[in-house]
């Protein structure tokens, strides 16, 4: 199976299945000397783990992370970081009846068609449990980004028919959103709307159904100039990262689809001077123009579909017998995905930004090259003497 690795310089490879012994991630490209502990990673995993509230699956997993490599005496060494999260509360027997019966809305049928074999226990590799590895890697990325003053937060803005009040959100500072989302189970910064959202989820759960939602992401402190034209635009990579998370069915940045109904005079962000620096008067672009960051807050949104595992009877087929049938999915499932998407979205956004920050170092090297006094001086520094005993370390 290809497609398990993401990133160019800061690269992650996730592995494992929902009902296997463990899931995990291997991280390449983490700079050495960054202080990181299991507690730093655990804090993010605890935000994602199941069984935390009535709006998440009752499956109980501690999601305790084990650092197998790449960290020594509390600091990254620059070598590959391998992180392991063991599975301990699988109930695989609940899926025995689904061995030949693809669940509507899941990837069961597609995996069977592509590979000719699939792990039917909880979806195997296509399970949302795969995201534990992403969150663990994202914790490392977020810790590195914090050294550069870059912060990321995702928050729920809609669940089903209930939406957060835009005026409330606009009045909240970045720190206010960060604080409010951990005060309720749906991770909505509008606390009044959160109460209604929780009721929406409870009603869907009571009837054996599920609901979808919208999650917004904010990235603060990203300098202007990150992003690579033409195919590696930062917003394109961000879209790929977010869309690679299961259950995401839509992505927009800045004004997003609302731009289709706007005039250019409304959509364009005018430039002005603020505190002696060039800045945008508005942020309809969502902090990115031409695939390159403007220095403004990056704002994106993801549409999360309702959880496909519902107890309401649904039509499907038995692939072994090639006949139509119906199923009612049992087991333990989230009635809504959006709240648990929040730490996963933050993790993937952090991985994208850090990867582009590291890519930008190559450009900085090019600028330093051009700033040398003359090319002959540079050549003399780069030339290796034929007598290797004459090689001296030159301080740059």
SEZA-163679 format. One record per residue (C-alpha): x, z, y; residue number from 1; residue in one letter. Coordinates in steps of 0.02 Angstrom, whole numbers, plus 50000, padded with zeros to 5 digits. Each point is the difference from the previous one (the first is absolute). Layout:
BEGIN
{c1:X c3:Z c2:Y seq:NUM type:A}
...
! end
This chain:
BEGIN
{c1:50000 c3:50000 c2:50000 seq:1 type:X}
{c1:50073 c3:49946 c2:50166 seq:2 type:X}
{c1:49949 c3:50066 c2:50170 seq:3 type:X}
{c1:50046 c3:50183 c2:49981 seq:4 type:X}
{c1:50130 c3:49999 c2:50140 seq:5 type:X}
{c1:49970 c3:50001 c2:50188 seq:6 type:X}
{c1:50121 c3:49989 c2:50147 seq:7 type:X}
{c1:50162 c3:49907 c2:50041 seq:8 type:X}
{c1:50130 c3:50132 c2:50045 seq:9 type:X}
{c1:49899 c3:50159 c2:49976 seq:10 type:X}
{c1:49926 c3:49952 c2:49832 seq:11 type:X}
{c1:49882 c3:50094 c2:49886 seq:12 type:X}
{c1:49953 c3:49965 c2:49819 seq:13 type:X}
{c1:49853 c3:50098 c2:49930 seq:14 type:X}
{c1:49968 c3:50022 c2:49814 seq:15 type:X}
{c1:49883 c3:50086 c2:49879 seq:16 type:X}
{c1:49818 c3:50001 c2:49947 seq:17 type:X}
{c1:49854 c3:50115 c2:50034 seq:18 type:X}
{c1:49994 c3:50070 c2:49822 seq:19 type:X}
{c1:50183 c3:49983 c2:49956 seq:20 type:X}
{c1:50126 c3:50143 c2:50000 seq:21 type:X}
{c1:50044 c3:49981 c2:50183 seq:22 type:X}
{c1:50002 c3:49890 c2:50155 seq:23 type:X}
{c1:50141 c3:49983 c2:50123 seq:24 type:X}
{c1:50106 c3:49896 c2:50117 seq:25 type:X}
{c1:50179 c3:49943 c2:50024 seq:26 type:X}
{c1:50060 c3:49983 c2:50180 seq:27 type:X}
{c1:50147 c3:49891 c2:50050 seq:28 type:X}
{c1:50073 c3:49992 c2:50175 seq:29 type:X}
{c1:49974 c3:50179 c2:50059 seq:30 type:X}
{c1:50139 c3:50039 c2:50124 seq:31 type:X}
{c1:50118 c3:50141 c2:49947 seq:32 type:X}
{c1:50005 c3:50171 c2:50081 seq:33 type:X}
{c1:49813 c3:50020 c2:50035 seq:34 type:X}
{c1:49937 c3:50174 c2:49959 seq:35 type:X}
{c1:49861 c3:49987 c2:49871 seq:36 type:X}
{c1:49930 c3:50127 c2:49878 seq:37 type:X}
{c1:49869 c3:49999 c2:49864 seq:38 type:X}
{c1:49892 c3:50102 c2:50119 seq:39 type:X}
{c1:50005 c3:49859 c2:50129 seq:40 type:X}
{c1:49936 c3:49877 c2:49870 seq:41 type:X}
{c1:49878 c3:50124 c2:49924 seq:42 type:X}
{c1:49914 c3:50027 c2:50167 seq:43 type:X}
{c1:49947 c3:49817 c2:50003 seq:44 type:X}
{c1:49955 c3:49994 c2:49816 seq:45 type:X}
{c1:49887 c3:50152 c2:50022 seq:46 type:X}
{c1:49901 c3:49903 c2:50131 seq:47 type:X}
{c1:49969 c3:49860 c2:49873 seq:48 type:X}
{c1:49975 c3:50096 c2:49837 seq:49 type:X}
{c1:49828 c3:50007 c2:49917 seq:50 type:X}
{c1:49883 c3:50148 c2:49984 seq:51 type:X}
{c1:50014 c3:50064 c2:50179 seq:52 type:X}
{c1:49818 c3:49989 c2:50054 seq:53 type:X}
{c1:49824 c3:49943 c2:49957 seq:54 type:X}
{c1:50039 c3:49824 c2:50066 seq:55 type:X}
{c1:50142 c3:49971 c2:49876 seq:56 type:X}
{c1:50014 c3:49987 c2:49811 seq:57 type:X}
{c1:49998 c3:50168 c2:49907 seq:58 type:X}
{c1:50154 c3:49946 c2:49900 seq:59 type:X}
{c1:50129 c3:50140 c2:50018 seq:60 type:X}
{c1:50180 c3:49944 c2:50024 seq:61 type:X}
{c1:50134 c3:50106 c2:50083 seq:62 type:X}
{c1:50095 c3:49840 c2:50043 seq:63 type:X}
{c1:50161 c3:50101 c2:50000 seq:64 type:X}
{c1:50145 c3:49886 c2:50046 seq:65 type:X}
{c1:50166 c3:50002 c2:49909 seq:66 type:X}
{c1:50152 c3:49926 c2:50089 seq:67 type:X}
{c1:50106 c3:49920 c2:49864 seq:68 type:X}
{c1:50135 c3:49917 c2:50105 seq:69 type:X}
{c1:50059 c3:49952 c2:50173 seq:70 type:X}
{c1:49993 c3:50173 c2:50080 seq:71 type:X}
{c1:50142 c3:50126 c2:49994 seq:72 type:X}
{c1:49999 c3:50172 c2:50081 seq:73 type:X}
{c1:49844 c3:49954 c2:50098 seq:74 type:X}
{c1:50063 c3:49837 c2:50072 seq:75 type:X}
{c1:49983 c3:49817 c2:49952 seq:76 type:X}
{c1:50159 c3:49927 c2:49927 seq:77 type:X}
{c1:49964 c3:49817 c2:50036 seq:78 type:X}
{c1:49974 c3:49961 c2:49815 seq:79 type:X}
{c1:49834 c3:49963 c2:49917 seq:80 type:X}
{c1:49872 c3:50140 c2:50014 seq:81 type:X}
{c1:49894 c3:50019 c2:49844 seq:82 type:X}
{c1:49842 c3:50106 c2:50012 seq:83 type:X}
{c1:49888 c3:50049 c2:49854 seq:84 type:X}
{c1:49823 c3:50071 c2:50000 seq:85 type:X}
{c1:49934 c3:50051 c2:49829 seq:86 type:X}
{c1:49820 c3:49972 c2:49944 seq:87 type:X}
{c1:49922 c3:50155 c2:49923 seq:88 type:X}
{c1:49810 c3:49988 c2:50009 seq:89 type:X}
{c1:49954 c3:49835 c2:49917 seq:90 type:X}
{c1:49835 c3:49983 c2:49906 seq:91 type:X}
{c1:50033 c3:49833 c2:49917 seq:92 type:X}
{c1:49855 c3:50016 c2:49877 seq:93 type:X}
{c1:49879 c3:49973 c2:50145 seq:94 type:X}
{c1:50061 c3:49819 c2:50005 seq:95 type:X}
{c1:49988 c3:49958 c2:49813 seq:96 type:X}
{c1:49835 c3:49907 c2:50024 seq:97 type:X}
{c1:50082 c3:49889 c2:50133 seq:98 type:X}
{c1:50135 c3:49926 c2:49889 seq:99 type:X}
{c1:49910 c3:49831 c2:49992 seq:100 type:X}
{c1:49881 c3:50024 c2:50146 seq:101 type:X}
{c1:50066 c3:49960 c2:50175 seq:102 type:X}
{c1:49932 c3:50111 c2:50138 seq:103 type:X}
{c1:49920 c3:49907 c2:50147 seq:104 type:X}
{c1:50107 c3:50016 c2:50156 seq:105 type:X}
{c1:50157 c3:50047 c2:49901 seq:106 type:X}
{c1:50150 c3:49894 c2:49950 seq:107 type:X}
{c1:49962 c3:50017 c2:49813 seq:108 type:X}
{c1:49945 c3:49820 c2:49973 seq:109 type:X}
{c1:50142 c3:49929 c2:50105 seq:110 type:X}
{c1:50135 c3:50098 c2:49907 seq:111 type:X}
{c1:49929 c3:49944 c2:49832 seq:112 type:X}
{c1:49997 c3:49818 c2:50055 seq:113 type:X}
{c1:50176 c3:50005 c2:50075 seq:114 type:X}
{c1:50094 c3:50099 c2:49867 seq:115 type:X}
{c1:49891 c3:49990 c2:49845 seq:116 type:X}
{c1:50016 c3:50188 c2:49984 seq:117 type:X}
{c1:49955 c3:50147 c2:50112 seq:118 type:X}
{c1:50005 c3:50189 c2:50007 seq:119 type:X}
{c1:49815 c3:50042 c2:50009 seq:120 type:X}
{c1:50031 c3:50185 c2:50030 seq:121 type:X}
{c1:49955 c3:50029 c2:50181 seq:122 type:X}
{c1:50054 c3:49826 c2:50049 seq:123 type:X}
{c1:50181 c3:50025 c2:49951 seq:124 type:X}
{c1:50112 c3:49921 c2:50130 seq:125 type:X}
{c1:49854 c3:49950 c2:50111 seq:126 type:X}
{c1:49945 c3:50181 c2:50020 seq:127 type:X}
{c1:50004 c3:50085 c2:50168 seq:128 type:X}
{c1:50121 c3:50123 c2:49920 seq:129 type:X}
{c1:50136 c3:49870 c2:50025 seq:130 type:X}
{c1:49997 c3:50047 c2:50185 seq:131 type:X}
{c1:50082 c3:50169 c2:49965 seq:132 type:X}
{c1:50167 c3:49910 c2:49989 seq:133 type:X}
{c1:49967 c3:49913 c2:50166 seq:134 type:X}
{c1:49961 c3:50165 c2:50086 seq:135 type:X}
{c1:50158 c3:50080 c2:49930 seq:136 type:X}
{c1:50105 c3:49854 c2:50066 seq:137 type:X}
{c1:49905 c3:50004 c2:50164 seq:138 type:X}
{c1:50046 c3:50184 c2:50021 seq:139 type:X}
{c1:50184 c3:49950 c2:49997 seq:140 type:X}
{c1:49968 c3:49857 c2:50122 seq:141 type:X}
{c1:49902 c3:50114 c2:50118 seq:142 type:X}
{c1:50141 c3:50128 c2:49999 seq:143 type:X}
{c1:50126 c3:49866 c2:50050 seq:144 type:X}
{c1:49884 c3:49928 c2:50133 seq:145 type:X}
{c1:49977 c3:50173 c2:50075 seq:146 type:X}
{c1:50185 c3:49998 c2:50040 seq:147 type:X}
{c1:49962 c3:49851 c2:50113 seq:148 type:X}
{c1:49847 c3:50079 c2:50080 seq:149 type:X}
{c1:49875 c3:49891 c2:49906 seq:150 type:X}
{c1:49836 c3:50080 c2:49942 seq:151 type:X}
{c1:49857 c3:49930 c2:49895 seq:152 type:X}
{c1:49822 c3:50060 c2:49973 seq:153 type:X}
{c1:49850 c3:49922 c2:49912 seq:154 type:X}
{c1:49823 c3:50067 c2:50022 seq:155 type:X}
{c1:49827 c3:49955 c2:49939 seq:156 type:X}
{c1:49890 c3:49917 c2:50131 seq:157 type:X}
{c1:49851 c3:49951 c2:49891 seq:158 type:X}
{c1:49922 c3:50050 c2:49835 seq:159 type:X}
{c1:49848 c3:49902 c2:49947 seq:160 type:X}
{c1:49881 c3:49990 c2:50148 seq:161 type:X}
{c1:50082 c3:50142 c2:50098 seq:162 type:X}
{c1:50133 c3:49955 c2:50129 seq:163 type:X}
{c1:50110 c3:50111 c2:50107 seq:164 type:X}
{c1:49961 c3:49998 c2:50187 seq:165 type:X}
{c1:50130 c3:49887 c2:50085 seq:166 type:X}
{c1:49992 c3:50104 c2:50159 seq:167 type:X}
{c1:50045 c3:50157 c2:49902 seq:168 type:X}
{c1:50147 c3:49912 c2:49917 seq:169 type:X}
{c1:50062 c3:49926 c2:50164 seq:170 type:X}
{c1:50001 c3:50173 c2:50080 seq:171 type:X}
{c1:50106 c3:50073 c2:49860 seq:172 type:X}
{c1:50190 c3:49994 c2:50017 seq:173 type:X}
{c1:50104 c3:49946 c2:49850 seq:174 type:X}
{c1:50032 c3:50183 c2:49953 seq:175 type:X}
{c1:49813 c3:50038 c2:50015 seq:176 type:X}
{c1:49957 c3:49867 c2:49872 seq:177 type:X}
{c1:50138 c3:50064 c2:49886 seq:178 type:X}
{c1:49932 c3:50176 c2:50012 seq:179 type:X}
{c1:49814 c3:49960 c2:49983 seq:180 type:X}
{c1:50009 c3:49892 c2:49844 seq:181 type:X}
{c1:50057 c3:50145 c2:49892 seq:182 type:X}
{c1:49852 c3:50106 c2:50057 seq:183 type:X}
{c1:49873 c3:49904 c2:49893 seq:184 type:X}
{c1:49993 c3:49920 c2:49829 seq:185 type:X}
{c1:49971 c3:49822 c2:50064 seq:186 type:X}
{c1:50151 c3:50005 c2:50118 seq:187 type:X}
{c1:49902 c3:49948 c2:50154 seq:188 type:X}
{c1:50067 c3:50050 c2:50172 seq:189 type:X}
{c1:49823 c3:50005 c2:50071 seq:190 type:X}
{c1:49946 c3:50167 c2:49928 seq:191 type:X}
{c1:49814 c3:49975 c2:50038 seq:192 type:X}
{c1:50000 c3:49831 c2:49911 seq:193 type:X}
{c1:50096 c3:50077 c2:49855 seq:194 type:X}
{c1:49853 c3:50113 c2:49959 seq:195 type:X}
{c1:49884 c3:49850 c2:49988 seq:196 type:X}
{c1:50127 c3:49903 c2:49897 seq:197 type:X}
{c1:50013 c3:50142 c2:49875 seq:198 type:X}
{c1:49811 c3:49998 c2:49982 seq:199 type:X}
{c1:50005 c3:49810 c2:49973 seq:200 type:X}
{c1:50125 c3:50022 c2:49859 seq:201 type:X}
{c1:49900 c3:50143 c2:49923 seq:202 type:X}
{c1:49842 c3:49894 c2:49995 seq:203 type:X}
{c1:50089 c3:49853 c2:49919 seq:204 type:X}
{c1:50077 c3:50117 c2:49872 seq:205 type:X}
{c1:49830 c3:50077 c2:49961 seq:206 type:X}
{c1:49927 c3:49829 c2:49959 seq:207 type:X}
{c1:50150 c3:49948 c2:49895 seq:208 type:X}
{c1:50061 c3:49877 c2:50132 seq:209 type:X}
{c1:50150 c3:49989 c2:50117 seq:210 type:X}
{c1:50037 c3:49950 c2:50180 seq:211 type:X}
{c1:50135 c3:49902 c2:50092 seq:212 type:X}
{c1:50085 c3:50033 c2:50165 seq:213 type:X}
{c1:50122 c3:49948 c2:50136 seq:214 type:X}
{c1:50168 c3:50083 c2:50032 seq:215 type:X}
{c1:50100 c3:49975 c2:50160 seq:216 type:X}
{c1:50189 c3:50015 c2:50010 seq:217 type:X}
{c1:50103 c3:50045 c2:50153 seq:218 type:X}
{c1:50189 c3:49982 c2:50009 seq:219 type:X}
{c1:50083 c3:50082 c2:50151 seq:220 type:X}
{c1:50178 c3:49985 c2:50063 seq:221 type:X}
{c1:50045 c3:49829 c2:49928 seq:222 type:X}
{c1:50121 c3:49913 c2:50119 seq:223 type:X}
{c1:49968 c3:49825 c2:50064 seq:224 type:X}
{c1:50084 c3:49862 c2:49901 seq:225 type:X}
{c1:49965 c3:50040 c2:49816 seq:226 type:X}
{c1:49935 c3:49857 c2:49893 seq:227 type:X}
{c1:50070 c3:49837 c2:49933 seq:228 type:X}
{c1:49928 c3:49828 c2:50037 seq:229 type:X}
{c1:49924 c3:49900 c2:49921 seq:230 type:X}
{c1:49942 c3:50061 c2:49831 seq:231 type:X}
{c1:50063 c3:50179 c2:50014 seq:232 type:X}
{c1:49900 c3:50049 c2:50153 seq:233 type:X}
{c1:49979 c3:50188 c2:50005 seq:234 type:X}
{c1:49811 c3:49986 c2:50004 seq:235 type:X}
{c1:50005 c3:49878 c2:49853 seq:236 type:X}
{c1:50105 c3:50122 c2:49898 seq:237 type:X}
{c1:49887 c3:50143 c2:50053 seq:238 type:X}
{c1:49848 c3:49900 c2:49944 seq:239 type:X}
{c1:50082 c3:49966 c2:49832 seq:240 type:X}
{c1:50045 c3:50183 c2:49980 seq:241 type:X}
{c1:49825 c3:50063 c2:50038 seq:242 type:X}
{c1:49912 c3:49862 c2:49903 seq:243 type:X}
{c1:50108 c3:50040 c2:49849 seq:244 type:X}
{c1:49912 c3:50169 c2:49987 seq:245 type:X}
{c1:49856 c3:49993 c2:49877 seq:246 type:X}
{c1:49823 c3:50000 c2:50076 seq:247 type:X}
{c1:50055 c3:49923 c2:50166 seq:248 type:X}
{c1:49893 c3:49847 c2:50038 seq:249 type:X}
{c1:50037 c3:49971 c2:50183 seq:250 type:X}
{c1:50138 c3:50023 c2:50129 seq:251 type:X}
{c1:50007 c3:49979 c2:50188 seq:252 type:X}
{c1:50121 c3:50046 c2:50137 seq:253 type:X}
{c1:49966 c3:50037 c2:50183 seq:254 type:X}
{c1:49835 c3:49925 c2:50053 seq:255 type:X}
{c1:49992 c3:49917 c2:49829 seq:256 type:X}
{c1:49844 c3:49899 c2:49963 seq:257 type:X}
{c1:49927 c3:50048 c2:50169 seq:258 type:X}
{c1:50127 c3:49879 c2:50076 seq:259 type:X}
{c1:49896 c3:49856 c2:49933 seq:260 type:X}
{c1:49861 c3:50044 c2:50124 seq:261 type:X}
{c1:50115 c3:50031 c2:50149 seq:262 type:X}
{c1:50064 c3:49889 c2:50140 seq:263 type:X}
{c1:50186 c3:49983 c2:50027 seq:264 type:X}
{c1:49981 c3:50092 c2:50165 seq:265 type:X}
{c1:49928 c3:50147 c2:49902 seq:266 type:X}
{c1:50117 c3:49995 c2:49851 seq:267 type:X}
{c1:50168 c3:49979 c2:50087 seq:268 type:X}
{c1:50096 c3:50161 c2:50038 seq:269 type:X}
{c1:50067 c3:49989 c2:50178 seq:270 type:X}
{c1:50177 c3:50061 c2:50030 seq:271 type:X}
{c1:50041 c3:50129 c2:50132 seq:272 type:X}
{c1:50137 c3:50121 c2:50051 seq:273 type:X}
{c1:49977 c3:50180 c2:49942 seq:274 type:X}
{c1:50132 c3:50130 c2:50041 seq:275 type:X}
{c1:50126 c3:49862 c2:50031 seq:276 type:X}
{c1:49966 c3:49912 c2:49834 seq:277 type:X}
{c1:49901 c3:49846 c2:49951 seq:278 type:X}
{c1:49842 c3:50049 c2:49908 seq:279 type:X}
{c1:49830 c3:49928 c2:49953 seq:280 type:X}
{c1:49848 c3:50052 c2:50101 seq:281 type:X}
{c1:49892 c3:49993 c2:49843 seq:282 type:X}
{c1:50035 c3:49983 c2:49814 seq:283 type:X}
{c1:49884 c3:49869 c2:49927 seq:284 type:X}
{c1:50151 c3:49929 c2:49907 seq:285 type:X}
{c1:50016 c3:50163 c2:49904 seq:286 type:X}
{c1:50183 c3:50021 c2:50047 seq:287 type:X}
{c1:50059 c3:49833 c2:49928 seq:288 type:X}
{c1:50019 c3:49827 c2:50079 seq:289 type:X}
{c1:50072 c3:49851 c2:49907 seq:290 type:X}
{c1:50030 c3:50115 c2:49853 seq:291 type:X}
{c1:50118 c3:50108 c2:50105 seq:292 type:X}
{c1:49963 c3:50174 c2:50066 seq:293 type:X}
{c1:49965 c3:50024 c2:50185 seq:294 type:X}
{c1:50042 c3:50185 c2:50008 seq:295 type:X}
{c1:49816 c3:50049 c2:50013 seq:296 type:X}
{c1:49911 c3:50100 c2:49864 seq:297 type:X}
{c1:49969 c3:49892 c2:49846 seq:298 type:X}
{c1:49816 c3:50010 c2:49955 seq:299 type:X}
{c1:49926 c3:49929 c2:49839 seq:300 type:X}
{c1:49843 c3:50023 c2:49895 seq:301 type:X}
{c1:49962 c3:49980 c2:49815 seq:302 type:X}
{c1:49830 c3:49974 c2:49920 seq:303 type:X}
{c1:49986 c3:50102 c2:49839 seq:304 type:X}
{c1:49869 c3:49946 c2:49873 seq:305 type:X}
{c1:49887 c3:50125 c2:49910 seq:306 type:X}
{c1:50073 c3:50074 c2:49841 seq:307 type:X}
{c1:49954 c3:49876 c2:49862 seq:308 type:X}
{c1:49982 c3:50137 c2:49868 seq:309 type:X}
{c1:49819 c3:50057 c2:50016 seq:310 type:X}
{c1:49878 c3:50075 c2:49875 seq:311 type:X}
{c1:49859 c3:49881 c2:50048 seq:312 type:X}
{c1:49971 c3:49873 c2:49862 seq:313 type:X}
{c1:50089 c3:49833 c2:50031 seq:314 type:X}
{c1:50000 c3:49832 c2:49912 seq:315 type:X}
{c1:50160 c3:49944 c2:49914 seq:316 type:X}
{c1:50058 c3:49918 c2:49838 seq:317 type:X}
{c1:50082 c3:50048 c2:49836 seq:318 type:X}
{c1:50153 c3:49887 c2:49994 seq:319 type:X}
{c1:50029 c3:50024 c2:49813 seq:320 type:X}
{c1:49823 c3:49953 c2:49951 seq:321 type:X}
{c1:49971 c3:49881 c2:50147 seq:322 type:X}
{c1:49830 c3:50069 c2:50042 seq:323 type:X}
{c1:49921 c3:50076 c2:50155 seq:324 type:X}
{c1:49973 c3:50186 c2:50008 seq:325 type:X}
{c1:49980 c3:50144 c2:50123 seq:326 type:X}
{c1:50110 c3:50150 c2:50036 seq:327 type:X}
{c1:49986 c3:50165 c2:50092 seq:328 type:X}
{c1:50174 c3:50061 c2:50043 seq:329 type:X}
{c1:50035 c3:50180 c2:49956 seq:330 type:X}
{c1:50156 c3:50103 c2:50033 seq:331 type:X}
{c1:50070 c3:50070 c2:50162 seq:332 type:X}
{c1:50003 c3:49889 c2:50154 seq:333 type:X}
{c1:50007 c3:50010 c2:50189 seq:334 type:X}
{c1:49830 c3:49968 c2:50081 seq:335 type:X}
{c1:50097 c3:49933 c2:50151 seq:336 type:X}
{c1:50179 c3:49937 c2:50011 seq:337 type:X}
{c1:50033 c3:49999 c2:50188 seq:338 type:X}
{c1:50055 c3:50183 c2:50020 seq:339 type:X}
{c1:50131 c3:49988 c2:49862 seq:340 type:X}
{c1:50055 c3:49831 c2:50068 seq:341 type:X}
{c1:50063 c3:50087 c2:50159 seq:342 type:X}
{c1:50169 c3:50064 c2:49932 seq:343 type:X}
{c1:50023 c3:49838 c2:49902 seq:344 type:X}
{c1:49974 c3:49894 c2:50156 seq:345 type:X}
{c1:50121 c3:50108 c2:50097 seq:346 type:X}
{c1:50129 c3:49982 c2:49862 seq:347 type:X}
{c1:49991 c3:49810 c2:49993 seq:348 type:X}
{c1:50005 c3:49986 c2:50189 seq:349 type:X}
{c1:50155 c3:50111 c2:50003 seq:350 type:X}
{c1:50086 c3:49893 c2:49869 seq:351 type:X}
{c1:49966 c3:49841 c2:50099 seq:352 type:X}
{c1:50062 c3:50071 c2:50166 seq:353 type:X}
{c1:50157 c3:50076 c2:49924 seq:354 type:X}
{c1:50040 c3:49839 c2:49908 seq:355 type:X}
{c1:49987 c3:49901 c2:50163 seq:356 type:X}
{c1:50099 c3:50131 c2:50095 seq:357 type:X}
{c1:50140 c3:49979 c2:49873 seq:358 type:X}
{c1:49988 c3:49811 c2:50007 seq:359 type:X}
{c1:50021 c3:50011 c2:50188 seq:360 type:X}
{c1:50171 c3:50079 c2:49974 seq:361 type:X}
{c1:50064 c3:49827 c2:49951 seq:362 type:X}
{c1:49947 c3:49937 c2:50171 seq:363 type:X}
{c1:50090 c3:50146 c2:50082 seq:364 type:X}
{c1:50157 c3:49950 c2:49905 seq:365 type:X}
{c1:49982 c3:49824 c2:50069 seq:366 type:X}
{c1:49982 c3:50067 c2:50178 seq:367 type:X}
{c1:50156 c3:50106 c2:49979 seq:368 type:X}
{c1:50092 c3:49847 c2:49938 seq:369 type:X}
{c1:49955 c3:49903 c2:50157 seq:370 type:X}
{c1:50049 c3:50145 c2:50113 seq:371 type:X}
{c1:50182 c3:50000 c2:49941 seq:372 type:X}
{c1:50127 c3:49956 c2:50135 seq:373 type:X}
{c1:50047 c3:49837 c2:49915 seq:374 type:X}
{c1:49990 c3:49916 c2:49832 seq:375 type:X}
{c1:50188 c3:50009 c2:49968 seq:376 type:X}
{c1:49994 c3:50191 c2:50015 seq:377 type:X}
{c1:49858 c3:50003 c2:49875 seq:378 type:X}
{c1:50092 c3:49885 c2:49881 seq:379 type:X}
{c1:50154 c3:50109 c2:50006 seq:380 type:X}
{c1:49896 c3:50150 c2:49952 seq:381 type:X}
{c1:49917 c3:49910 c2:49856 seq:382 type:X}
{c1:50157 c3:49914 c2:49931 seq:383 type:X}
{c1:50071 c3:50082 c2:49844 seq:384 type:X}
{c1:50193 c3:50005 c2:50001 seq:385 type:X}
{c1:50088 c3:49917 c2:49853 seq:386 type:X}
{c1:50100 c3:50161 c2:49979 seq:387 type:X}
{c1:49861 c3:50123 c2:49956 seq:388 type:X}
{c1:50114 c3:50147 c2:50040 seq:389 type:X}
{c1:49979 c3:49955 c2:50184 seq:390 type:X}
{c1:49812 c3:50024 c2:49997 seq:391 type:X}
{c1:49949 c3:50139 c2:50118 seq:392 type:X}
{c1:49830 c3:50077 c2:50028 seq:393 type:X}
{c1:49940 c3:49949 c2:50171 seq:394 type:X}
{c1:49876 c3:50113 c2:50087 seq:395 type:X}
{c1:49852 c3:49901 c2:50067 seq:396 type:X}
! end
